Amino acid sequence: MELIIILAVVAVAGIIGSGTALWMLFRAKADGKRIDNAREEARVLISRAEDEKRKLIIDAQEEVLRIRTTNENDIKQQRQELSQLERRFLQREEQLQNKNDELDLERGNLADKQREMEQSLLEVADLKSQQAQALEKVSGLSVSDAREMVMLKAEEEAQHDLAQRYYELEKESKARADENARNIITLAINRLSTDVVSETTTSVVSLPNDEMKGRLIGREGRNIRALESLTGVDIVIDDTPEIVTVSCFDPVRREIAKLALEKLVSDGRIQPARIEDMVNRAHVDIEQTIAKAGEQATFDLSVTGLDPEFIHYLGRLKYRYSYGENVLTHSIEVGLLAGMMAAEIGANVQLARIGGLLHDIGKSLTHEVAGPHAEIGADLAQKYGVNQPTCACIREHHDDEHSSVESFLVAAADAISAARPGARKESLEQYVKRLRELEDAANSFTGVDQVYAIQAGREVRVMVKPDDIDDLSSASLARDIAHKVEKELVFPGQIKVTVIRETRNIEFAR
């Protein structure tokens, strides 16, 4: 059995060995054929590459030949063009040379003509000199004298014509200016017509019954004394039924007292502590009303950029009256009038408006600061950052001279608003009486010759006799007149006293 197995194994091994030998023989033959095929393909590729190489060489040679031919043609063409340009340049140079020769010839001709002209001018000058000498002999005047006479005559005629033309133009311009001014002022007044309400120095508070008067007086008058001391007003309680009168020259204090009284009467609890509380509340309410009035005024005139505290001073004018005319209403009216007139003549409308609105701002401080309200208002506006042109409008609204057109318009609008019928309650008789009293006060001093009250009573001009009053005495006289006016007369703001001393020396020649 084992022998059979061994024989089988040997047989299998023999079969495998013969198969391997056969496979290796087959593989060798296949490799030889591949090698031959590869060699054949290599020969074919080498042959193709050699053919391509020959073609490329031939193409390159043809391209080189073509480029060489093209370059030679281009060079030949450029040489031909250069030759043509050279011929043209030579021709141009020859032409320029010919023209230069012609110019030299013409220059020589011009020099000859110039010499001939100079000679002719010399001859003409000699003839003029001979003619002038002949004229001098005939007229008996030199050339300079004759020229001066002609110039003087022409100057006199020109001055006469200019003076006549200037007079005609001035007359025409004045007529046109007066007409335009009347039209502008009439238009502004017609566009702005506001009601005027006169105000007195007293206010009336209505009471529910006469028993309330006793409660207002209080035990031994302590309530009324407390109210008067806190508000600074006079409370008048008389026999008039159910009415109490509040009297005070300061309209703000009077309004605070009136409002506090109305609150006390409405509340019914009247005693010193309650009075103080109501007065404080009334004071706060009035301050708010003042602030709103100032803001409303700036809104009505489209004025912006003002300091809030400065607007508060403007609102205080709501309770200030000048000859019965409300100053805040008057200021708004002046601002509108000035703006309208500025628009008509082409001036600065905004500057005219704000100048008109603020022109009387100084009246809100006239009880606190001494001096004319125009100066006080200008200084106050400058303090709160108002621009210089507006300050000038405020300062100059009562002056004769103005630094700008807008300043003049503000002064004109102020005069229009104050002078129209019904604006102020001072009658013509009272106005004339006040001016006469001012003139009489100045005329009562020794050495005074003539007295004139001007600027609506804001200034008095005193003419003195130069023989009786010297320069030192005139200064003393001005102070004395001012002191007398302060003591004896009642007037708003301030009055300027001007003493004028004039010396004239006259002689007659006989």
VMD Tcl script that draws the C-alpha trace (Angstrom):
set ca {
  {0.00 0.00 0.00}
  {2.74 2.33 0.94}
  {4.54 1.40 -2.26}
  {1.51 2.29 -4.29}
  {1.30 5.62 -2.58}
  {4.95 6.29 -3.18}
  {4.60 5.36 -6.85}
  {1.59 7.62 -7.15}
  {3.48 10.48 -5.61}
  {6.43 9.90 -7.93}
  {4.07 9.80 -10.89}
  {2.39 13.06 -9.87}
  {5.74 14.70 -9.36}
  {6.85 13.60 -12.76}
  {3.72 14.99 -14.33}
  {4.19 18.30 -12.57}
  {7.83 18.50 -13.61}
  {7.07 17.84 -17.24}
  {4.28 20.45 -17.18}
  {6.61 23.02 -15.77}
  {9.19 22.30 -18.41}
  {6.59 22.64 -21.13}
  {5.32 25.98 -19.64}
  {8.82 27.40 -19.49}
  {9.49 26.35 -23.09}
  {6.25 28.07 -24.21}
  {7.12 31.19 -22.24}
  {10.57 31.43 -23.86}
  {9.09 31.28 -27.31}
  {6.52 33.96 -26.49}
  {9.19 36.29 -25.09}
  {11.29 35.89 -28.21}
  {8.35 36.86 -30.41}
  {7.65 39.95 -28.27}
  {11.23 41.01 -28.48}
  {11.11 40.72 -32.23}
  {7.88 42.73 -32.36}
  {9.39 45.41 -30.13}
  {12.46 45.64 -32.29}
  {10.28 46.00 -35.36}
  {8.22 48.73 -33.76}
  {11.41 50.50 -32.69}
  {12.70 50.46 -36.22}
  {9.38 51.84 -37.46}
  {9.40 54.63 -34.84}
  {12.99 55.54 -35.62}
  {12.15 55.70 -39.30}
  {9.15 57.95 -38.64}
  {11.20 60.20 -36.35}
  {13.87 60.58 -39.02}
  {11.18 61.47 -41.57}
  {9.67 64.07 -39.18}
  {13.10 65.48 -38.49}
  {13.80 65.91 -42.17}
  {10.41 67.61 -42.63}
  {11.02 69.99 -39.71}
  {14.45 70.88 -41.02}
  {13.01 71.58 -44.44}
  {10.17 73.70 -42.97}
  {12.59 75.65 -40.80}
  {14.84 76.35 -43.76}
  {11.83 77.53 -45.77}
  {10.67 79.79 -42.87}
  {14.14 81.30 -42.51}
  {14.23 81.96 -46.22}
  {10.78 83.58 -46.07}
  {11.70 85.81 -43.10}
  {14.96 86.83 -44.76}
  {13.12 87.72 -47.94}
  {10.50 89.74 -45.99}
  {13.15 91.64 -44.02}
  {15.07 92.46 -47.14}
  {11.90 93.80 -48.75}
  {11.10 95.91 -45.65}
  {14.61 97.32 -45.51}
  {14.43 98.14 -49.19}
  {11.09 99.95 -48.70}
  {12.40 101.91 -45.69}
  {15.45 102.96 -47.69}
  {13.17 104.19 -50.45}
  {11.06 106.18 -47.94}
  {14.18 107.69 -46.36}
  {15.39 108.69 -49.77}
  {12.07 110.42 -50.48}
  {12.15 112.23 -47.11}
  {15.70 113.35 -47.75}
  {14.74 114.74 -51.14}
  {11.73 116.57 -49.56}
  {13.93 117.99 -46.79}
  {16.43 119.26 -49.32}
  {13.62 120.87 -51.31}
  {12.17 122.46 -48.14}
  {15.58 123.77 -47.12}
  {16.04 125.27 -50.57}
  {12.61 126.96 -50.34}
  {13.41 128.36 -46.87}
  {16.66 129.73 -48.16}
  {14.83 131.47 -50.98}
  {12.29 132.95 -48.56}
  {15.09 134.11 -46.27}
  {16.68 135.90 -49.16}
  {13.33 137.54 -49.97}
  {12.92 138.61 -46.32}
  {16.37 140.15 -46.29}
  {15.45 142.09 -49.38}
  {12.13 143.26 -47.85}
  {13.92 144.16 -44.59}
  {16.26 146.36 -46.54}
  {13.28 148.02 -48.25}
  {11.56 148.60 -44.88}
  {14.68 150.18 -43.43}
  {14.77 152.56 -46.38}
  {11.07 153.41 -45.89}
  {11.62 153.94 -42.15}
  {14.41 156.37 -42.84}
  {12.15 158.19 -45.29}
  {9.34 158.28 -42.66}
  {11.65 159.63 -39.98}
  {12.76 162.31 -42.35}
  {9.11 163.15 -43.10}
  {8.33 163.30 -39.37}
  {11.19 165.70 -38.83}
  {9.86 167.87 -41.60}
  {6.35 167.73 -40.12}
  {7.71 168.67 -36.68}
  {9.52 171.62 -38.21}
  {6.33 172.70 -39.96}
  {4.33 172.38 -36.70}
  {6.94 174.38 -34.86}
  {6.86 177.09 -37.52}
  {3.05 177.05 -37.47}
  {2.99 177.29 -33.65}
  {5.41 180.20 -33.73}
  {3.28 181.92 -36.34}
  {0.12 181.36 -34.23}
  {1.89 182.66 -31.11}
  {2.85 185.81 -33.00}
  {-0.70 186.30 -34.27}
  {-2.52 185.49 -30.97}
  {0.04 186.84 -28.54}
  {-0.23 183.60 -26.43}
  {2.17 180.74 -25.91}
  {1.17 177.14 -26.60}
  {1.06 176.29 -22.87}
  {-1.13 179.32 -22.14}
  {-3.52 178.43 -24.93}
  {-3.66 174.80 -23.78}
  {-4.40 175.93 -20.21}
  {-7.18 178.23 -21.39}
  {-8.79 175.44 -23.40}
  {-8.53 173.01 -20.45}
  {-10.04 175.53 -18.03}
  {-12.90 176.23 -20.40}
  {-13.58 172.52 -20.87}
  {-13.35 171.91 -17.12}
  {-15.84 174.69 -16.36}
  {-18.30 173.35 -18.90}
  {-17.86 169.78 -17.58}
  {-18.36 170.88 -13.97}
  {-21.50 172.77 -14.88}
  {-22.91 169.80 -16.79}
  {-21.98 167.40 -13.98}
  {-23.51 169.64 -11.32}
  {-26.71 169.98 -13.30}
  {-26.89 166.22 -13.91}
  {-26.11 165.49 -10.26}
  {-28.88 167.84 -9.14}
  {-31.37 166.19 -11.49}
  {-30.34 162.68 -10.40}
  {-30.47 163.63 -6.71}
  {-33.90 165.17 -7.12}
  {-35.14 162.15 -9.04}
  {-33.65 159.67 -6.56}
  {-35.12 161.52 -3.58}
  {-38.56 161.53 -5.18}
  {-38.27 157.83 -6.01}
  {-36.91 157.02 -2.54}
  {-39.73 158.90 -0.81}
  {-42.30 157.10 -2.93}
  {-40.72 153.69 -2.30}
  {-40.46 154.39 1.42}
  {-44.12 155.37 1.62}
  {-45.14 152.26 -0.30}
  {-43.01 149.96 1.88}
  {-44.21 151.46 5.17}
  {-47.84 151.45 4.01}
  {-47.56 147.83 2.90}
  {-46.01 146.77 6.21}
  {-48.62 148.62 8.27}
  {-51.50 147.22 6.21}
  {-50.18 143.66 6.51}
  {-49.77 143.92 10.28}
  {-52.64 145.43 12.25}
  {-52.88 144.17 15.83}
  {-55.20 145.15 18.65}
  {-53.79 147.25 21.47}
  {-54.91 146.85 25.07}
  {-54.07 149.53 27.62}
  {-53.04 148.35 31.06}
  {-53.33 150.17 34.37}
  {-51.30 149.74 37.53}
  {-54.12 148.01 39.42}
  {-55.79 144.61 39.22}
  {-59.17 143.57 40.61}
  {-59.91 140.24 42.31}
  {-63.54 139.18 42.65}
  {-64.70 137.67 45.95}
  {-67.62 135.27 46.47}
  {-68.98 137.42 49.34}
  {-68.03 140.31 51.61}
  {-67.26 137.92 54.47}
  {-64.14 136.91 52.57}
  {-62.73 140.43 53.07}
  {-62.54 139.88 56.81}
  {-60.83 136.53 56.34}
  {-58.32 138.18 54.00}
  {-57.55 140.85 56.60}
  {-57.23 138.29 59.36}
  {-56.86 138.83 63.09}
  {-55.30 142.24 63.65}
  {-54.48 142.35 59.90}
  {-51.87 139.60 59.98}
  {-53.11 137.91 56.79}
  {-53.09 141.04 54.65}
  {-49.72 142.13 56.05}
  {-48.26 138.71 55.28}
  {-49.60 138.87 51.71}
  {-48.28 142.41 51.14}
  {-44.84 141.62 52.56}
  {-44.47 138.43 50.49}
  {-45.61 139.97 47.19}
  {-44.55 143.62 47.59}
  {-47.94 144.98 46.53}
  {-50.65 147.08 48.14}
  {-53.95 145.30 48.87}
  {-56.83 147.81 48.84}
  {-59.96 146.61 50.65}
  {-62.65 149.28 50.59}
  {-66.43 149.50 50.61}
  {-66.78 148.20 47.06}
  {-68.80 144.99 47.37}
  {-67.10 141.66 46.61}
  {-63.97 143.27 45.12}
  {-60.36 143.58 46.29}
  {-57.89 145.81 44.43}
  {-54.22 144.90 44.00}
  {-52.01 147.94 43.34}
  {-48.34 147.90 42.27}
  {-46.16 149.51 39.61}
  {-44.34 146.21 39.03}
  {-46.70 144.17 36.82}
  {-44.98 140.85 37.64}
  {-45.42 141.27 41.40}
  {-48.99 142.48 40.86}
  {-49.80 139.41 38.74}
  {-48.26 137.07 41.36}
  {-50.33 138.70 44.09}
  {-53.51 138.51 42.00}
  {-52.96 134.82 41.21}
  {-52.17 134.02 44.87}
  {-55.32 135.85 46.01}
  {-57.45 133.94 43.54}
  {-55.97 130.64 44.77}
  {-56.56 131.60 48.41}
  {-60.14 132.63 47.76}
  {-60.78 129.41 45.86}
  {-59.15 127.28 48.58}
  {-60.81 129.09 51.48}
  {-58.01 128.39 53.97}
  {-56.40 131.77 54.65}
  {-53.62 131.98 57.20}
  {-49.94 133.17 57.00}
  {-48.41 129.73 56.27}
  {-51.02 129.03 53.59}
  {-50.50 132.49 52.12}
  {-46.76 131.87 51.79}
  {-47.40 128.53 50.09}
  {-49.85 130.05 47.62}
  {-47.51 132.96 46.85}
  {-44.69 130.50 46.09}
  {-46.97 128.49 43.82}
  {-48.15 131.62 42.07}
  {-44.53 132.67 41.60}
  {-43.73 129.31 39.94}
  {-46.80 129.59 37.70}
  {-45.89 133.12 36.62}
  {-42.31 132.05 35.86}
  {-43.65 129.26 33.65}
  {-45.98 131.69 31.92}
  {-43.07 134.06 31.31}
  {-40.97 131.25 29.82}
  {-43.82 130.17 27.52}
  {-44.44 133.77 26.44}
  {-40.77 134.19 25.48}
  {-40.71 130.91 23.57}
  {-43.94 131.78 21.76}
  {-42.53 135.17 20.73}
  {-39.40 133.56 19.25}
  {-41.61 130.98 17.50}
  {-43.85 133.69 15.99}
  {-40.83 135.39 14.41}
  {-38.93 132.15 13.55}
  {-35.99 133.18 15.74}
  {-33.72 130.34 16.88}
  {-30.45 129.93 18.72}
  {-31.18 132.16 21.73}
  {-30.13 131.17 25.24}
  {-33.09 129.87 27.34}
  {-32.30 132.30 30.16}
  {-32.23 135.15 27.65}
  {-35.62 134.03 26.31}
  {-36.87 134.24 29.92}
  {-35.93 137.95 29.99}
  {-37.90 138.36 26.76}
  {-40.93 136.68 28.35}
  {-40.83 139.13 31.26}
  {-41.89 141.84 28.81}
  {-45.36 140.20 28.81}
  {-46.03 142.00 32.10}
  {-44.30 145.26 31.15}
  {-46.24 148.21 29.68}
  {-45.00 151.46 28.16}
  {-47.60 154.24 28.03}
  {-50.31 151.57 28.13}
  {-48.78 149.49 25.30}
  {-47.70 145.92 26.12}
  {-43.95 145.78 25.47}
  {-43.85 142.12 24.38}
  {-46.68 142.64 21.89}
  {-44.95 145.82 20.72}
  {-41.64 143.94 20.31}
  {-43.26 141.19 18.24}
  {-44.96 143.82 16.10}
  {-41.68 145.70 15.57}
  {-39.94 142.46 14.56}
  {-42.63 141.65 12.01}
  {-42.67 145.20 10.61}
  {-38.87 145.34 10.34}
  {-38.80 141.93 8.63}
  {-41.47 142.97 6.11}
  {-39.65 146.18 5.22}
  {-36.32 144.34 4.97}
  {-37.89 141.85 2.54}
  {-39.22 144.72 0.41}
  {-35.83 146.45 0.06}
  {-33.68 143.31 -0.10}
  {-32.03 143.62 3.34}
  {-31.31 140.84 5.85}
  {-34.80 139.74 6.91}
  {-33.66 137.49 9.78}
  {-31.43 140.19 11.29}
  {-34.22 142.78 11.07}
  {-36.69 140.39 12.73}
  {-34.47 139.42 15.66}
  {-33.34 143.04 16.09}
  {-36.96 144.21 16.22}
  {-37.95 141.45 18.64}
  {-35.12 142.22 21.06}
  {-34.92 146.01 20.71}
  {-36.73 146.64 24.04}
  {-35.24 143.67 25.94}
  {-33.53 146.15 28.26}
  {-36.91 147.19 29.70}
  {-37.05 143.85 31.53}
  {-34.13 145.09 33.69}
  {-34.74 148.85 33.95}
  {-35.81 148.46 37.59}
  {-32.64 146.51 38.40}
  {-29.94 148.24 36.31}
  {-29.45 151.98 35.88}
  {-29.19 153.45 32.43}
  {-31.16 153.70 29.16}
  {-32.96 150.54 28.15}
  {-31.24 150.52 24.73}
  {-27.76 150.28 26.30}
  {-28.97 147.82 28.95}
  {-30.55 145.60 26.29}
  {-27.46 145.64 24.06}
  {-25.19 144.73 26.96}
  {-27.57 141.95 28.04}
  {-27.74 140.52 24.51}
  {-23.96 140.64 24.19}
  {-23.64 138.81 27.51}
  {-25.78 135.94 26.22}
  {-23.87 135.54 22.94}
  {-26.11 137.46 20.54}
  {-24.18 138.51 17.40}
  {-22.81 142.03 17.06}
  {-25.15 143.28 14.26}
  {-28.19 142.41 16.40}
  {-26.65 144.15 19.44}
  {-26.11 147.22 17.23}
  {-29.80 147.18 16.24}
  {-30.77 147.10 19.94}
  {-28.32 149.86 20.94}
  {-29.15 152.21 18.03}
  {-32.95 151.99 17.86}
  {-33.27 155.47 19.44}
  {-30.20 157.04 17.73}
  {-30.02 159.30 14.70}
  {-27.10 157.42 13.15}
  {-27.18 153.73 12.32}
  {-24.43 151.27 11.45}
  {-26.59 149.14 9.13}
  {-29.75 149.21 7.06}
  {-31.35 146.68 9.42}
  {-30.68 148.95 12.41}
  {-32.46 151.81 10.65}
  {-35.40 149.52 9.79}
  {-35.73 148.47 13.44}
  {-35.84 152.14 14.52}
  {-38.42 152.90 11.81}
  {-40.56 149.91 12.80}
  {-40.36 150.96 16.46}
  {-41.60 154.44 15.54}
  {-44.41 153.00 13.39}
  {-45.61 150.60 16.09}
  {-45.52 153.24 18.83}
  {-46.93 156.13 16.81}
  {-49.91 154.55 15.06}
  {-53.33 155.50 16.46}
  {-54.32 153.62 19.60}
  {-50.90 152.15 20.28}
  {-50.15 154.30 23.29}
  {-52.56 156.09 25.51}
  {-50.48 159.23 26.11}
  {-52.41 162.05 24.46}
  {-50.92 164.87 22.44}
  {-51.61 167.33 25.29}
  {-49.76 165.13 27.81}
  {-46.86 164.69 25.41}
  {-46.52 168.43 24.77}
  {-46.86 169.13 28.49}
  {-44.06 166.69 29.32}
  {-41.73 168.29 26.74}
  {-42.62 171.80 27.97}
  {-41.86 170.83 31.57}
  {-38.49 169.47 30.47}
  {-37.64 172.65 28.57}
  {-38.82 174.85 31.48}
  {-36.64 172.91 33.93}
  {-33.56 173.59 31.80}
  {-34.57 177.19 31.04}
  {-34.76 178.10 34.71}
  {-30.95 178.39 35.02}
  {-29.04 181.63 34.53}
  {-27.10 181.99 31.29}
  {-29.35 179.70 29.23}
  {-30.25 181.16 25.85}
  {-32.39 178.50 24.13}
  {-33.62 175.00 25.06}
  {-34.88 172.26 22.72}
  {-36.39 168.93 23.83}
  {-35.68 166.34 21.11}
  {-35.84 162.56 20.60}
  {-39.41 162.45 22.00}
  {-38.17 163.88 25.29}
  {-35.17 161.56 25.62}
  {-32.66 164.42 25.13}
  {-32.60 168.13 25.87}
  {-30.26 170.51 24.00}
  {-29.31 173.65 25.96}
  {-27.77 176.65 24.14}
  {-25.98 178.94 26.60}
  {-24.74 182.52 26.30}
  {-20.97 182.39 25.76}
  {-20.40 185.68 27.61}
  {-22.15 184.43 30.77}
  {-21.13 180.74 30.76}
  {-17.57 179.53 30.16}
  {-16.44 175.98 29.33}
  {-16.04 174.90 32.97}
  {-19.39 176.37 33.96}
  {-21.12 174.60 31.05}
  {-20.08 171.20 32.45}
  {-21.40 172.17 35.87}
  {-24.61 173.49 34.29}
  {-25.23 170.13 32.56}
  {-24.95 168.31 35.90}
  {-27.26 170.81 37.63}
  {-29.93 170.49 34.92}
  {-29.74 166.68 35.10}
  {-30.17 166.76 38.90}
  {-33.17 169.07 38.65}
  {-34.84 166.90 36.00}
  {-34.32 163.79 38.18}
  {-35.92 165.49 41.22}
  {-38.85 167.31 39.63}
  {-39.93 165.28 36.58}
  {-41.27 161.76 36.03}
  {-39.95 160.06 32.89}
  {-39.14 156.57 31.61}
  {-35.52 155.47 31.14}
  {-33.12 158.40 31.11}
  {-32.83 161.88 29.59}
  {-29.61 163.08 27.99}
  {-28.63 166.69 28.77}
  {-26.38 168.39 26.18}
  {-25.04 171.89 26.85}
  {-23.72 173.74 23.78}
  {-21.55 176.85 24.07}
  {-20.69 178.68 20.87}
  {-18.44 181.74 20.55}
  {-18.62 184.00 17.50}
  {-16.26 186.85 16.70}
  {-17.67 189.35 14.20}
  {-15.91 192.35 12.68}
  {-16.89 194.73 9.88}
  {-14.53 196.11 7.28}
  {-15.45 199.65 6.24}
}
mol new
graphics top color blue
foreach p $ca { graphics top sphere $p radius 0.5 }
foreach p [lrange $ca 0 end-1] q [lrange $ca 1 end] { graphics top cylinder $p $q radius 0.2 }
display resetview
